[in-house]
Each structure stands twice: as structure tokens, then as C-alpha cells.
Amino acid sequence: MKKNSTYCIYTFALLFITLVAFGQNKERDYTLQTQQLASAVRSGNLEAVKKTYSNMAIQGIDPVTGLRPFHLASKLGHYDIVEFFIIREQNLESGVYVSREEMPPMVHAIKQGHKDIISLLFTKGSRHPNGGWMRKTYLFHALHMEVGQDIIDLLIKHGADMKLAQQGMPLTKEKAEDLATAEKWTTEVNAKLTLNQFDKIDIWNTNVQASNMLHQMKEKYGTESSAFQREMDEIHEWRLEQLKSIIPSHKFAQLGQLSKQ
């Protein structure tokens, strides 16, 4: 009985070691597949890409660039390779292959100014014009990357909404009051000053944050209480300090009195 028990343990141990070794070899094989595919992408060789493509290779990360093959092709601007990947894999940007921290192909293309890739991802890649990354729209990223106006115009042409870009992502229905207040404050500032687009976005975000705080104080104290009045004054002062850090000093002096509510 003891001999049989020892034999079983030995057999299970040998099976376990075999499975581990198989898994490691399989993992090394997948890594090699990704390296070969990524190398073909870097060279811009579509025929080599077709030969080295596999469902596993497309999921891996190129050790040279730290990017997945589809992301790499979008960054380098290889139109025909991106098109090939889109045809073969419909869920390459936001599916199981990508963690939310990874810059998606669209943002890579925007950053590098590849207009043909951007249009391709919208048309054949079915990217939504107001989709995005890290809770910010594509247009938001484009504006903050300070890309050329031609890229901004292209995103808008495909349906990107400047309003959504200015606030990053849409506010919920419950915060419609915040949005209305932020809109009023932003319009007031823009009516008094001539500012560039990037300053306008920062001002909008500041006003949204301040209006959120104001809304919370309204719910906490009610609008008639002295505590709310004090909080409102503090929020107003905070907003002015933020605006002062955004707007050039010679222009800030032109603002004059601003609304508190």
C-alpha cells in the first residue's frame, strides 16, 4: 500500500512538472510570435505581417517598444497594416487585449498626427467620435497634446463634440445644475476676455469643479443659511485663485466682478 502511495505521488509530481514546462514553452512561443509580428510591423512590411500574424501574437507586447502590434502600427502610421488588423480583429482597442492604462491606437495616431489612421479607425474601426481614454474624449487629448489644427478639425469633422472635450466627459443628469452654473461662469469669462483654446478648457474644468462644490454646499446647508453664504464666498475665492493661475495677469485684471452663483 505504501509503495502504491509513493508511486501515485511520484506520478502526480511528474505530471505537474510536465504541465509547468509545457506552459513555459507555450508562453515563450507566444512571446516569440509577438516579437516576430512586431518586427514586421516596425519594418512596415505588410506581407511579413500577414505571415507572422496569429491570434496570440496580436495580444502580446513588443519588448522593443513596449506596445502591442496594433498600437505600434497606429503609432508608426502604417495604414495598410492597421487596416489588415482591423479586418482580422474587430475589438483591438478596448477589448480583452488592452488594459485601461494603455494609450489606445486612436490616441497614438492623434499624438503622431496620422490623419489617415484617425479616419481609418473612425470609418472601418468603428471608433465612436466621442469615445476616449482614461475618462477623457479623443478631442480632449488632442487639445492637450497641442496637435495641429488640422487634427482638431478632422476629429470635429468625424463628429467629436467640443463641449464634451471641454468637460472631459459628460456630466450626469443629476448634475445638470452644476453644468448650467459652469456654463454661465465660463460664458461670463469668455465674454470679457480673448483666450486661447487651451485656457478655455482649463477655465471650463475649474468652473465645473467649483460648481460641483457649490451644489454640495446647497444640499448640505440650504441656500438661505449663513453657513452656505460663507461657503459660497470661499468657493468663489478659490475659483478666482484658480482662474488667476490660468489667465495671464494683464488679462486677469480686465475681469472685474464675477458672479458667485
Residue frames relative to the residue before (quaternion, step in Angstrom):
aa qw qx qy qz dx dy dz
M 1.0000 0.0000 0.0000 0.0000 0.00 0.00 0.00
K 0.6562 0.5095 -0.3024 0.4674 3.53 1.01 -0.91
K 0.6372 0.5324 -0.3285 0.4502 3.57 1.04 -0.82
N 0.6457 0.5210 -0.3120 0.4629 3.61 1.02 -0.85
S 0.6442 0.5303 -0.3126 0.4540 3.58 1.01 -0.88
T 0.6538 0.5074 -0.3009 0.4738 3.57 0.97 -0.89
Y 0.6376 0.5368 -0.3150 0.4540 3.54 1.03 -0.83
C 0.6494 0.5208 -0.3083 0.4604 3.61 0.99 -0.89
I 0.6482 0.5140 -0.3163 0.4643 3.57 0.96 -0.92
Y 0.6529 0.5168 -0.3059 0.4617 3.55 0.95 -0.92
T 0.6547 0.5222 -0.3085 0.4511 3.60 0.97 -0.88
F 0.6700 0.4923 -0.2947 0.4710 3.60 0.94 -0.93
A 0.6380 0.5255 -0.3283 0.4572 3.59 0.99 -0.81
L 0.6586 0.5077 -0.3010 0.4668 3.56 0.97 -0.91
L 0.6413 0.5211 -0.3150 0.4667 3.58 1.05 -0.81
F 0.6441 0.5302 -0.3113 0.4551 3.57 0.99 -0.88
I 0.6595 0.5048 -0.2990 0.4699 3.58 0.92 -0.94
T 0.6405 0.5320 -0.3182 0.4534 3.57 1.02 -0.82
L 0.6678 0.5036 -0.2942 0.4624 3.58 0.97 -0.92
V 0.6350 0.5242 -0.3232 0.4665 3.59 1.00 -0.83
A 0.6649 0.5046 -0.2959 0.4645 3.55 0.90 -0.95
F 0.6349 0.5299 -0.3188 0.4632 3.56 1.05 -0.83
G 0.6556 0.5215 -0.2994 0.4568 3.55 1.00 -0.90
Q 0.6576 0.5082 -0.3048 0.4651 3.55 0.99 -0.85
N 0.6534 0.5057 -0.3092 0.4710 3.56 0.99 -0.84
K 0.6408 0.5242 -0.3148 0.4642 3.54 1.05 -0.83
E 0.6455 0.5200 -0.3095 0.4660 3.58 1.02 -0.88
R 0.6486 0.5075 -0.3138 0.4725 3.58 0.99 -0.85
D 0.6275 0.5428 -0.3256 0.4535 3.56 1.09 -0.77
Y 0.6564 0.4983 -0.3044 0.4777 3.58 0.99 -0.89
T 0.6335 0.5316 -0.3278 0.4567 3.60 0.99 -0.81
L 0.6456 0.5121 -0.3059 0.4769 3.56 1.01 -0.85
Q 0.6254 0.5365 -0.3360 0.4563 3.59 1.01 -0.80
T 0.6665 0.4985 -0.2993 0.4665 3.58 0.92 -0.90
Q 0.6307 0.5361 -0.3292 0.4544 3.59 0.99 -0.84
Q 0.6733 0.4941 -0.2955 0.4639 3.56 0.93 -0.90
L 0.6597 0.4992 -0.3047 0.4720 3.57 0.97 -0.86
A 0.6648 0.5067 -0.3023 0.4582 3.58 0.91 -0.92
S 0.6191 0.5417 -0.3359 0.4587 3.56 1.05 -0.75
A 0.6494 0.5071 -0.3049 0.4777 3.58 1.01 -0.84
V 0.6307 0.5273 -0.3244 0.4678 3.58 1.06 -0.79
R 0.6645 0.5183 -0.3100 0.4402 3.59 0.87 -0.95
S 0.6912 0.4610 -0.2753 0.4837 3.57 1.07 -0.72
G 0.4130 -0.7313 0.4530 0.2991 3.58 1.27 -0.27
N 0.4574 0.6939 -0.4261 0.3574 3.56 1.25 0.46
L 0.3011 -0.7958 0.5006 0.1593 3.57 -0.19 1.30
E 0.6496 0.5205 -0.3315 0.4440 3.61 0.91 -0.83
A 0.6492 0.4961 -0.3129 0.4843 3.59 1.04 -0.78
V 0.6054 0.5479 -0.3445 0.4633 3.58 1.09 -0.70
K 0.6610 0.5114 -0.3063 0.4557 3.57 0.91 -0.92
K 0.6765 0.5014 -0.2889 0.4555 3.59 1.02 -0.81
T 0.7569 0.3827 -0.2022 0.4896 3.59 1.01 -0.79
Y 0.4833 0.6879 -0.4275 0.3324 3.59 1.27 -0.13
S 0.1638 0.7388 -0.6484 0.0834 3.54 -1.16 0.74
N 0.6594 -0.5187 0.3657 0.4030 3.57 -1.22 0.40
M 0.6850 0.4616 -0.2882 0.4845 3.58 1.08 -0.66
A 0.6316 0.5563 -0.3398 0.4197 3.59 0.96 -0.84
I 0.6627 0.5250 -0.3078 0.4364 3.60 0.99 -0.84
Q 0.6665 0.5221 -0.2983 0.4408 3.59 1.18 -0.52
G 0.6271 0.5862 -0.3334 0.3898 3.57 1.16 -0.53
I 0.4369 -0.6722 0.5354 0.2658 3.54 -1.38 0.10
D 0.4458 -0.6906 0.5107 0.2520 3.54 -0.88 1.03
P 0.3866 -0.7507 0.4807 0.2365 3.65 -0.59 1.07
V 0.6049 0.5722 -0.3558 0.4244 3.60 1.19 -0.42
T 0.8139 0.2436 -0.0972 0.5185 3.59 0.85 -1.01
G 0.4093 -0.7155 0.4704 0.3150 3.58 1.22 -0.43
L 0.6196 0.5355 -0.3361 0.4651 3.58 1.27 0.30
R 0.4950 -0.5995 0.5261 0.3448 3.53 -1.26 0.42
P 0.6740 -0.5423 0.3097 0.3947 3.63 -1.07 0.67
F 0.6676 0.4995 -0.3149 0.4535 3.61 0.91 -0.84
H 0.6433 0.5105 -0.3106 0.4787 3.57 1.01 -0.84
L 0.6428 0.5393 -0.3072 0.4491 3.55 1.02 -0.90
A 0.6594 0.5069 -0.3048 0.4641 3.59 0.93 -0.90
S 0.6465 0.5136 -0.3132 0.4693 3.59 1.04 -0.79
K 0.6586 0.5119 -0.3039 0.4604 3.57 0.99 -0.83
L 0.7216 0.4435 -0.2444 0.4721 3.58 0.96 -0.89
G 0.4579 -0.7238 0.4198 0.3004 3.58 1.26 -0.26
H 0.3803 0.7215 -0.4930 0.3029 3.59 1.13 0.59
Y 0.2898 -0.8229 0.4665 0.1457 3.54 0.13 1.36
D 0.7124 0.4718 -0.2819 0.4365 3.58 0.70 -1.04
I 0.6467 0.5093 -0.3195 0.4694 3.59 1.10 -0.68
V 0.6260 0.5202 -0.3296 0.4784 3.58 1.01 -0.81
E 0.6464 0.5203 -0.3124 0.4625 3.58 0.95 -0.88
F 0.6382 0.5244 -0.3175 0.4658 3.59 0.98 -0.85
F 0.6632 0.5018 -0.3045 0.4644 3.59 0.91 -0.90
I 0.6413 0.5307 -0.3272 0.4472 3.59 0.96 -0.86
I 0.6533 0.5135 -0.3083 0.4631 3.57 0.97 -0.87
R 0.7191 0.4502 -0.2520 0.4656 3.58 0.95 -0.88
E 0.8111 0.1309 -0.0281 0.5693 3.58 0.99 -0.82
Q 0.2359 -0.8273 0.4967 0.1146 3.57 -0.34 1.21
N 0.7619 0.3697 -0.1922 0.4959 3.60 1.16 -0.33
L 0.2463 0.8376 -0.4614 0.1578 3.55 1.03 0.77
E 0.6894 0.5038 -0.3068 0.4205 3.61 1.08 -0.46
S 0.8505 0.1566 -0.0441 0.5002 3.58 0.75 -0.93
G 0.5148 0.6730 -0.4049 0.3436 3.59 1.23 0.20
V 0.8188 -0.2654 0.1880 0.4730 3.53 -1.23 -0.52
Y 0.6191 0.5874 -0.3463 0.3896 3.59 1.18 -0.39
V 0.7678 0.3692 -0.1604 0.4984 3.59 1.16 -0.44
S 0.2992 -0.7091 0.6051 0.2037 3.57 -0.99 0.84
R 0.6166 -0.5952 0.3578 0.3708 3.60 -1.09 0.58
E 0.6163 0.5558 -0.3579 0.4279 3.62 1.21 -0.36
E 0.5938 0.5943 -0.3684 0.3981 3.60 1.17 -0.48
M 0.4513 -0.6600 0.5253 0.2912 3.58 -0.91 0.91
P 0.3617 -0.7678 0.4806 0.2207 3.63 -0.57 1.07
P 0.7145 -0.4691 0.3083 0.4177 3.59 -1.24 0.38
M 0.6381 0.5399 -0.3413 0.4299 3.60 0.94 -0.83
V 0.6842 0.4744 -0.2933 0.4700 3.59 0.89 -0.89
H 0.5883 0.5463 -0.3627 0.4732 3.60 1.11 -0.62
A 0.6779 0.4959 -0.2886 0.4596 3.58 0.90 -0.97
I 0.6334 0.5240 -0.3223 0.4694 3.58 1.03 -0.80
K 0.6728 0.5157 -0.2970 0.4395 3.56 0.84 -1.00
Q 0.7347 0.4095 -0.2258 0.4915 3.59 1.02 -0.82
G 0.4665 -0.7153 0.4180 0.3098 3.58 1.28 -0.10
H 0.3835 0.7251 -0.4864 0.3009 3.60 1.13 0.62
K 0.2107 -0.8304 0.5046 0.1073 3.58 0.13 1.29
D 0.6462 0.5244 -0.3324 0.4438 3.60 0.98 -0.76
I 0.6458 0.5044 -0.3177 0.4770 3.60 1.06 -0.73
I 0.6146 0.5465 -0.3397 0.4563 3.59 1.00 -0.82
S 0.6852 0.4775 -0.2833 0.4715 3.58 0.83 -0.99
L 0.6327 0.5401 -0.3222 0.4520 3.58 1.03 -0.81
L 0.6702 0.4952 -0.2983 0.4654 3.59 0.93 -0.88
F 0.6434 0.5044 -0.3209 0.4782 3.59 1.11 -0.63
T 0.7558 0.4214 -0.2247 0.4480 3.58 0.77 -1.03
K 0.8048 0.2468 -0.1276 0.5245 3.59 0.62 -1.11
G 0.6914 0.4806 -0.2772 0.4628 3.58 1.14 -0.56
S 0.3635 -0.7854 0.4414 0.2370 3.57 1.36 -0.01
R 0.2885 0.7437 -0.5485 0.2506 3.59 1.02 0.74
H 0.4197 -0.6944 0.5188 0.2693 3.60 -0.97 0.81
P 0.5354 -0.6651 0.4080 0.3233 3.63 -0.85 0.91
N 0.7521 0.3117 -0.2028 0.5441 3.57 1.17 -0.49
G 0.3305 0.7020 -0.5358 0.3330 3.53 1.17 0.68
G 0.0620 -0.8342 0.5475 0.0231 3.56 -1.19 0.01
W 0.4059 -0.6733 0.5699 0.2389 3.49 -1.30 -0.49
M 0.8432 0.0565 -0.0847 0.5278 3.57 -1.01 0.91
R 0.6642 -0.5500 0.2759 0.4245 3.57 1.01 0.99
K 0.6228 0.4614 -0.3673 0.5141 3.57 1.15 0.64
T 0.4922 -0.6791 0.4550 0.2993 3.59 -0.97 0.80
Y 0.6696 -0.4848 0.3721 0.4221 3.56 -1.29 0.33
L 0.6668 0.5067 -0.3084 0.4511 3.57 0.93 -0.90
F 0.5878 0.5594 -0.3651 0.4564 3.60 1.06 -0.68
H 0.6779 0.4809 -0.2954 0.4711 3.59 0.84 -0.95
A 0.6367 0.5369 -0.3328 0.4421 3.58 0.97 -0.85
L 0.6659 0.5073 -0.3015 0.4563 3.58 0.92 -0.88
H 0.7228 0.4343 -0.2509 0.4753 3.57 0.95 -0.84
M 0.6198 0.5030 -0.3537 0.4877 3.59 1.23 -0.20
E 0.3300 -0.7734 0.4752 0.2591 3.56 1.34 -0.18
V 0.1924 0.7790 -0.5634 0.1967 3.56 0.87 1.02
G 0.6968 -0.4794 0.3294 0.4196 3.58 -1.27 0.18
Q 0.6301 -0.5496 0.3965 0.3790 3.54 -1.23 0.53
D 0.5889 0.5869 -0.3694 0.4151 3.59 1.12 -0.59
I 0.6353 0.5067 -0.3274 0.4821 3.60 1.12 -0.65
I 0.6241 0.5312 -0.3287 0.4694 3.59 1.00 -0.85
D 0.6724 0.5018 -0.2904 0.4602 3.57 0.87 -0.99
L 0.6411 0.5289 -0.3257 0.4508 3.58 1.02 -0.79
L 0.6503 0.5089 -0.3160 0.4672 3.60 0.94 -0.87
I 0.6582 0.4973 -0.3052 0.4757 3.58 0.97 -0.87
K 0.6133 0.5566 -0.3353 0.4491 3.58 1.05 -0.80
H 0.7082 0.4385 -0.2523 0.4924 3.57 1.03 -0.78
G 0.6938 -0.5175 0.2610 0.4274 3.60 1.25 0.11
A 0.3912 0.7148 -0.4959 0.3002 3.62 1.21 0.18
D 0.3064 -0.7733 0.5386 0.1346 3.56 -0.90 1.00
M 0.4221 -0.7257 0.4855 0.2438 3.58 -0.62 1.14
K 0.6172 0.5591 -0.3492 0.4296 3.59 1.02 -0.76
L 0.6712 0.4792 -0.2956 0.4822 3.58 0.93 -0.88
A 0.6317 0.5291 -0.3314 0.4596 3.57 1.05 -0.74
Q 0.6583 0.5298 -0.3113 0.4348 3.57 0.97 -0.81
Q 0.7571 0.3240 -0.2071 0.5282 3.55 1.08 -0.61
G 0.5694 -0.6114 0.3748 0.4019 3.56 1.29 0.18
M 0.7450 -0.2007 0.1779 0.6108 3.55 0.59 -1.20
P 0.6362 -0.5540 0.3571 0.4010 3.62 -1.11 0.51
L 0.4209 -0.6669 0.5465 0.2820 3.56 -1.14 0.63
T 0.5581 -0.6100 0.4415 0.3486 3.57 -1.16 0.53
K 0.6677 -0.4968 0.3678 0.4148 3.56 -1.26 0.34
E 0.6207 0.5706 -0.3361 0.4197 3.55 1.07 -0.79
K 0.7459 0.3691 -0.2151 0.5111 3.58 1.16 -0.53
A 0.2249 0.7949 -0.5280 0.1971 3.56 1.13 0.65
E 0.6131 0.5483 -0.3427 0.4540 3.57 1.10 -0.69
D 0.6230 0.5326 -0.3330 0.4661 3.59 1.03 -0.77
L 0.6592 0.5236 -0.3004 0.4484 3.55 0.94 -0.96
A 0.6542 0.5179 -0.3101 0.4556 3.56 0.97 -0.89
T 0.6551 0.5026 -0.3057 0.4742 3.58 1.00 -0.83
A 0.6531 0.5087 -0.3063 0.4699 3.57 0.95 -0.90
E 0.6304 0.5344 -0.3241 0.4603 3.56 1.02 -0.82
K 0.6612 0.5080 -0.3036 0.4611 3.58 0.92 -0.91
W 0.6702 0.4998 -0.2953 0.4624 3.59 0.90 -0.94
T 0.6701 0.5031 -0.2988 0.4566 3.57 0.94 -0.92
T 0.6362 0.5241 -0.3185 0.4681 3.57 0.99 -0.85
E 0.6319 0.5484 -0.3208 0.4439 3.56 1.01 -0.84
V 0.6783 0.4747 -0.2867 0.4821 3.59 0.93 -0.92
N 0.6839 0.5034 -0.2897 0.4416 3.59 0.87 -0.97
A 0.6260 0.5440 -0.3329 0.4488 3.57 1.15 -0.62
K 0.7157 0.4554 -0.2473 0.4681 3.58 1.13 -0.63
L 0.8019 0.2392 -0.0900 0.5400 3.58 1.13 -0.67
T 0.3247 -0.6813 0.6103 0.2409 3.54 -1.31 0.42
L 0.0366 0.8264 -0.5536 0.0966 3.56 -0.45 1.27
N 0.5093 -0.6194 0.4812 0.3541 3.56 -1.21 0.38
Q 0.7130 -0.4950 0.3001 0.3955 3.54 -1.29 0.41
F 0.6568 0.5242 -0.3223 0.4359 3.58 0.99 -0.79
D 0.6341 0.5110 -0.3263 0.4798 3.59 1.04 -0.74
K 0.6287 0.5462 -0.3325 0.4425 3.58 1.03 -0.79
I 0.6455 0.5159 -0.3177 0.4650 3.57 1.01 -0.81
D 0.6633 0.4982 -0.3033 0.4690 3.60 0.92 -0.91
I 0.6359 0.5196 -0.3216 0.4714 3.59 1.05 -0.78
W 0.6354 0.5271 -0.3238 0.4621 3.57 0.98 -0.87
N 0.6780 0.4928 -0.2959 0.4582 3.60 0.84 -0.95
T 0.6223 0.5287 -0.3302 0.4736 3.60 1.06 -0.75
N 0.6857 0.4876 -0.2857 0.4587 3.57 0.90 -0.91
V 0.6125 0.5318 -0.3471 0.4706 3.59 1.07 -0.68
Q 0.6636 0.5043 -0.3020 0.4626 3.58 0.93 -0.92
A 0.6693 0.4935 -0.2977 0.4689 3.58 0.94 -0.87
S 0.6625 0.4954 -0.3137 0.4661 3.59 0.96 -0.80
N 0.5847 0.5557 -0.3664 0.4638 3.60 1.13 -0.57
M 0.6628 0.4999 -0.2969 0.4719 3.57 0.95 -0.93
L 0.6446 0.5289 -0.3165 0.4523 3.56 0.98 -0.86
H 0.6460 0.5250 -0.3108 0.4588 3.56 0.97 -0.86
Q 0.6436 0.5231 -0.3157 0.4610 3.59 0.99 -0.84
M 0.6635 0.4993 -0.3012 0.4688 3.59 0.99 -0.83
K 0.6021 0.5505 -0.3519 0.4588 3.59 1.10 -0.67
E 0.6850 0.4769 -0.2828 0.4727 3.55 0.93 -0.92
K 0.6769 0.5097 -0.2923 0.4434 3.57 1.03 -0.76
Y 0.8316 0.2389 -0.0844 0.4943 3.60 0.81 -1.03
G 0.4156 -0.6491 0.5257 0.3601 3.59 1.07 -0.65
T 0.5608 -0.6685 0.3806 0.3063 3.57 -1.03 0.73
E 0.6819 0.5175 -0.2961 0.4237 3.62 1.13 -0.42
S 0.5833 0.6190 -0.3780 0.3656 3.60 1.17 -0.31
S 0.5778 -0.5864 0.4428 0.3553 3.56 -1.22 0.56
A 0.5909 0.5754 -0.3633 0.4332 3.60 1.13 -0.64
F 0.6456 0.5100 -0.3198 0.4699 3.57 1.01 -0.80
Q 0.6328 0.5385 -0.3339 0.4451 3.59 0.97 -0.84
R 0.6501 0.5075 -0.3123 0.4716 3.57 0.99 -0.83
E 0.6630 0.4995 -0.3039 0.4675 3.56 0.92 -0.92
M 0.6341 0.5413 -0.3272 0.4448 3.57 1.00 -0.84
D 0.6457 0.5141 -0.3140 0.4692 3.58 1.00 -0.83
E 0.6623 0.5062 -0.3064 0.4595 3.59 0.99 -0.85
I 0.6387 0.5140 -0.3196 0.4751 3.57 1.02 -0.81
H 0.6340 0.5331 -0.3183 0.4611 3.55 1.03 -0.84
E 0.6629 0.4961 -0.3009 0.4732 3.59 0.95 -0.86
W 0.6254 0.5315 -0.3308 0.4657 3.57 1.03 -0.81
R 0.6597 0.5141 -0.3058 0.4550 3.57 0.94 -0.93
L 0.6410 0.5252 -0.3229 0.4571 3.60 0.99 -0.81
E 0.6445 0.5188 -0.3190 0.4623 3.58 1.01 -0.82
Q 0.6484 0.5104 -0.3139 0.4696 3.57 1.02 -0.81
L 0.6546 0.5100 -0.3071 0.4660 3.56 0.96 -0.88
K 0.6271 0.5546 -0.3240 0.4407 3.54 1.06 -0.83
S 0.6743 0.4863 -0.2936 0.4719 3.59 1.08 -0.70
I 0.6752 0.4849 -0.2826 0.4787 3.60 1.24 -0.42
I 0.7569 0.3923 -0.1873 0.4881 3.54 0.84 -1.09
P 0.5345 -0.6196 0.4608 0.3435 3.63 -0.92 0.84
S 0.6074 -0.6254 0.3524 0.3402 3.57 -0.93 0.95
H 0.6708 0.5006 -0.3206 0.4434 3.61 0.94 -0.79
K 0.6680 0.4605 -0.3019 0.5006 3.58 1.21 -0.41
F 0.5939 0.5908 -0.3669 0.4044 3.57 1.06 -0.76
A 0.6243 0.5630 -0.3348 0.4258 3.57 1.05 -0.77
Q 0.6410 0.5457 -0.3161 0.4375 3.60 1.19 -0.49
L 0.5127 0.6908 -0.4048 0.3099 3.59 1.21 -0.34
G 0.1806 -0.7954 0.5523 0.1724 3.57 0.88 -0.93
Q 0.7790 -0.2962 0.2421 0.4968 3.56 -1.13 -0.62
L 0.1318 -0.7839 0.6032 0.0651 3.58 -1.01 0.87
S 0.6045 -0.5792 0.4144 0.3570 3.55 -1.18 0.62
K 0.3494 -0.7285 0.5508 0.2093 3.56 -1.13 0.71
Q 0.7902 0.2022 -0.1098 0.5681 3.59 1.18 -0.50
